[in-house]
Amino acid sequence: MATTALVDKSSIDLGRKVIAALSRAGIPVTVGLWAFVSEAEEWQLTIATPLVDELGPLAAYGKVHKAIQKAHLEGEFPLRGVFLRSPRDRILRLLEKESRALGKLGHEDYRLVNPSIEGSFVEDAYLYTGSVDIIRTNEARGNAEGKYSVIYIPGSGGGARDVSVQGLDRLRDFLEGEIGIHGEIVERAVRDLADNGNAAIPNVQLKHSKLKRLGLA
């Protein structure tokens, strides 16, 4: 079992921002996780994307780099902090199944991976499941309300579509009334938007039919 403590909450949040940036750039992600790699004795943000097979590792890293730059995350999370792998990797295919299973339970989890995975390059893992990512795209000025971009980030499966929302009241209604997120969680996200200009709401699982109805797919 891993002897090094899991990266702190800020790193977990940052990893979620990286995955959101890839989704916004249309880069498919089959699984995203923090993995404890025993050989390196460190936690690494690992992303499985079919671009590794389709374009080759170098071109795939190039696209990921552009997405990180566009999201203005390079200063917080340089490209060398992201490890890309092929979705055909046997270990990551098993972890993808675990990610989907966790998603059905409605939560992310940090856990010792199962015996069929333990002892491979991953010893422990924190798997990302579905989340809603919100970015303030325009500040409120005078009588004009602020604008917000909302995107659903699936735990696996790739890119998604943004929905533009104008005004905090409309944002609250969209998140709570239409998506179905609890009011206290919505208010916490609104506070994060005020402080940081962005917010992430983890542990959200939405069916494709609902995503289409909301304009998020």
C-alpha positions, 0 to 999 in steps of 0.5 A: 500500500502507498506510504506517501500521503495523497496529494492535498485537496488543492492538487485534487481540485487542480487535477479536476481543472486540467480534466475540465480544460481537456474536455473544453478543448474536445480532448477525449478522456477515458479515465482521469486519476491521481495514481501512486506510482511505486517506482517513482514513489510519487502521486502522478496525474494520469490521463488516458486518451485515445489521442495517444494511439491516434496521433502518437504521444508527442502530438497528443502532448502537444494538444494537451499543452495547448488546452492547458495554456488556453485555460491559463493553468500552465503556471499552476500545472506545467505539462510535465505534471501530466502523464498521458497513457493509451486507453488500451493499457490493461491497467487503465482499462480496469481503472476505467471500469472502477471509475464508472462503478464509482460514478454510479455510486455518485462519488469520487473515491480515494482507495486502494485499488483492487488486487487485480491492479495492485502491484502494477504501475498503480498502487493506489488511486484517486479516480475522478467521476462526473462533475460540473465545471463553471467559469465566469466569462464576463464580469458584471458591469453596471446594469449588465449581469455577469456571464458564466460558462457551464460544462459537464465533465463526465468521469470518462467518455470525452469532451462535452458542450458548454452552456452560457448562462447570464446572471447569478440568479439564472445560474442558480436556477440552472444548477439547482432547478434544472440539473438538480444540485443541492442548494447549499452546494450551489451557494458554495460554488457561487462563493468560489466563483466570486473568489476565484472566477471558477468553481467545480462541483464534483460527484455529479452523474447525469444521463445522456438524455438529460445532458441533451435536454440541458444542452450539455451534450 
